[in-house]
Amino acid sequence: MDLVPEMVKSLTGRSRYEALVGNVQGLAMLLDGVNSLIRACEPPPGTLYQFAARIDDLEESHRRAVETLRAFHRRVKTYEADLIAKPWKVS
């Protein structure tokens, strides 16, 4: 016997889904700003490299993070109806 009405489940699922999508979009905006930070780490010509990670490594890590976030967002969109229809939680 289900004690939670369908309308409450739907609202709960919808609000959590909207929060998830909002967080993904916020993270995407933050990752967009990382490019300028990576470029700021570029040492002037003729100086010794003093950073822990090379610029190429930082750019590659940034690219992978963006690709992973995009893949996650596609999966979220694929299961949008299920995520909205059912109550769910992150543990």
Phi and psi in degrees as GROMACS dihedral restraints (atoms count N, CA, C in turn):
[ dihedral_restraints ]
;  ai    aj    ak    al  type     phi  dphi    fc
    3     4     5     6     1   -92.7    20    10
    4     5     6     7     1   117.1    20    10
    6     7     8     9     1   -88.8    20    10
    7     8     9    10     1   -13.0    20    10
    9    10    11    12     1   -97.2    20    10
   10    11    12    13     1   121.5    20    10
   12    13    14    15     1   -62.7    20    10
   13    14    15    16     1   150.4    20    10
   15    16    17    18     1   -58.8    20    10
   16    17    18    19     1   -36.9    20    10
   18    19    20    21     1   -63.1    20    10
   19    20    21    22     1   -40.8    20    10
   21    22    23    24     1   -66.8    20    10
   22    23    24    25     1   -40.6    20    10
   24    25    26    27     1   -60.1    20    10
   25    26    27    28     1   -44.4    20    10
   27    28    29    30     1   -63.1    20    10
   28    29    30    31     1   -44.3    20    10
   30    31    32    33     1   -65.0    20    10
   31    32    33    34     1   -41.0    20    10
   33    34    35    36     1   -64.6    20    10
   34    35    36    37     1   -47.1    20    10
   36    37    38    39     1   -62.7    20    10
   37    38    39    40     1   -42.6    20    10
   39    40    41    42     1   -64.8    20    10
   40    41    42    43     1   -44.8    20    10
   42    43    44    45     1   -65.6    20    10
   43    44    45    46     1   -38.9    20    10
   45    46    47    48     1   -70.4    20    10
   46    47    48    49     1   -37.2    20    10
   48    49    50    51     1   -64.2    20    10
   49    50    51    52     1   -44.7    20    10
   51    52    53    54     1   -63.7    20    10
   52    53    54    55     1   -37.4    20    10
   54    55    56    57     1   -65.3    20    10
   55    56    57    58     1   -41.4    20    10
   57    58    59    60     1   -62.7    20    10
   58    59    60    61     1   -47.8    20    10
   60    61    62    63     1   -64.2    20    10
   61    62    63    64     1   -39.3    20    10
   63    64    65    66     1   -61.8    20    10
   64    65    66    67     1   -40.5    20    10
   66    67    68    69     1   -66.9    20    10
   67    68    69    70     1   -38.8    20    10
   69    70    71    72     1   -63.3    20    10
   70    71    72    73     1   -43.8    20    10
   72    73    74    75     1   -65.9    20    10
   73    74    75    76     1   -39.1    20    10
   75    76    77    78     1   -63.6    20    10
   76    77    78    79     1   -41.4    20    10
   78    79    80    81     1   -65.3    20    10
   79    80    81    82     1   -38.3    20    10
   81    82    83    84     1   -61.9    20    10
   82    83    84    85     1   -40.4    20    10
   84    85    86    87     1   -64.7    20    10
   85    86    87    88     1   -39.7    20    10
   87    88    89    90     1   -64.6    20    10
   88    89    90    91     1   -40.9    20    10
   90    91    92    93     1   -66.4    20    10
   91    92    93    94     1   -28.9    20    10
   93    94    95    96     1   -63.4    20    10
   94    95    96    97     1   -35.3    20    10
   96    97    98    99     1   -76.7    20    10
   97    98    99   100     1   -12.7    20    10
   99   100   101   102     1   -69.0    20    10
  100   101   102   103     1   -28.8    20    10
  102   103   104   105     1   -56.2    20    10
  103   104   105   106     1   -43.4    20    10
  105   106   107   108     1   -66.6    20    10
  106   107   108   109     1   -35.1    20    10
  108   109   110   111     1   -66.9    20    10
  109   110   111   112     1   -39.0    20    10
  111   112   113   114     1   -64.1    20    10
  112   113   114   115     1   -44.0    20    10
  114   115   116   117     1   -64.5    20    10
  115   116   117   118     1   -31.3    20    10
  117   118   119   120     1   -69.0    20    10
  118   119   120   121     1   -20.0    20    10
  120   121   122   123     1   -82.5    20    10
  121   122   123   124     1    -8.5    20    10
  123   124   125   126     1   -65.9    20    10
  124   125   126   127     1   121.0    20    10
  126   127   128   129     1   -72.3    20    10
  127   128   129   130     1   151.8    20    10
  129   130   131   132     1   -62.4    20    10
  130   131   132   133     1   152.7    20    10
  132   133   134   135     1   -59.1    20    10
  133   134   135   136     1   138.6    20    10
  135   136   137   138     1    88.7    20    10
  136   137   138   139     1    -2.9    20    10
  138   139   140   141     1   -99.6    20    10
  139   140   141   142     1   158.2    20    10
  141   142   143   144     1   -73.8    20    10
  142   143   144   145     1   147.2    20    10
  144   145   146   147     1   -77.0    20    10
  145   146   147   148     1   121.0    20    10
  147   148   149   150     1  -116.9    20    10
  148   149   150   151     1     5.0    20    10
  150   151   152   153     1   -91.7    20    10
  151   152   153   154     1   156.9    20    10
  153   154   155   156     1   -70.5    20    10
  154   155   156   157     1   -32.6    20    10
  156   157   158   159     1  -123.5    20    10
  157   158   159   160     1   145.5    20    10
  159   160   161   162     1   -73.6    20    10
  160   161   162   163     1   153.7    20    10
  162   163   164   165     1   -59.0    20    10
  163   164   165   166     1   -40.8    20    10
  165   166   167   168     1   -61.2    20    10
  166   167   168   169     1   -39.9    20    10
  168   169   170   171     1   -65.5    20    10
  169   170   171   172     1   -40.8    20    10
  171   172   173   174     1   -64.2    20    10
  172   173   174   175     1   -43.3    20    10
  174   175   176   177     1   -64.5    20    10
  175   176   177   178     1   -39.7    20    10
  177   178   179   180     1   -66.0    20    10
  178   179   180   181     1   -42.3    20    10
  180   181   182   183     1   -63.9    20    10
  181   182   183   184     1   -40.4    20    10
  183   184   185   186     1   -63.3    20    10
  184   185   186   187     1   -44.8    20    10
  186   187   188   189     1   -60.9    20    10
  187   188   189   190     1   -43.3    20    10
  189   190   191   192     1   -65.3    20    10
  190   191   192   193     1   -40.0    20    10
  192   193   194   195     1   -63.4    20    10
  193   194   195   196     1   -41.7    20    10
  195   196   197   198     1   -65.3    20    10
  196   197   198   199     1   -43.6    20    10
  198   199   200   201     1   -63.1    20    10
  199   200   201   202     1   -41.7    20    10
  201   202   203   204     1   -64.4    20    10
  202   203   204   205     1   -41.8    20    10
  204   205   206   207     1   -64.8    20    10
  205   206   207   208     1   -40.4    20    10
  207   208   209   210     1   -64.1    20    10
  208   209   210   211     1   -41.5    20    10
  210   211   212   213     1   -63.7    20    10
  211   212   213   214     1   -41.5    20    10
  213   214   215   216     1   -62.8    20    10
  214   215   216   217     1   -42.8    20    10
  216   217   218   219     1   -63.3    20    10
  217   218   219   220     1   -38.9    20    10
  219   220   221   222     1   -62.9    20    10
  220   221   222   223     1   -40.9    20    10
  222   223   224   225     1   -66.1    20    10
  223   224   225   226     1   -39.5    20    10
  225   226   227   228     1   -61.6    20    10
  226   227   228   229     1   -43.6    20    10
  228   229   230   231     1   -65.8    20    10
  229   230   231   232     1   -35.6    20    10
  231   232   233   234     1   -62.1    20    10
  232   233   234   235     1   -41.3    20    10
  234   235   236   237     1  -101.5    20    10
  235   236   237   238     1    22.4    20    10
  237   238   239   240     1   -54.7    20    10
  238   239   240   241     1   -48.4    20    10
  240   241   242   243     1   -61.1    20    10
  241   242   243   244     1   -42.5    20    10
  243   244   245   246     1   -66.5    20    10
  244   245   246   247     1   -40.7    20    10
  246   247   248   249     1   -67.5    20    10
  247   248   249   250     1   -33.2    20    10
  249   250   251   252     1   -78.1    20    10
  250   251   252   253     1   -38.3    20    10
  252   253   254   255     1   -73.6    20    10
  253   254   255   256     1   -29.7    20    10
  255   256   257   258     1  -112.1    20    10
  256   257   258   259     1   143.6    20    10
  258   259   260   261     1   -70.9    20    10
  259   260   261   262     1   138.3    20    10
  261   262   263   264     1  -146.7    20    10
  262   263   264   265     1   162.0    20    10
  264   265   266   267     1  -145.7    20    10
  265   266   267   268     1   158.0    20    10
  267   268   269   270     1  -102.7    20    10
  268   269   270   271     1   126.5    20    10
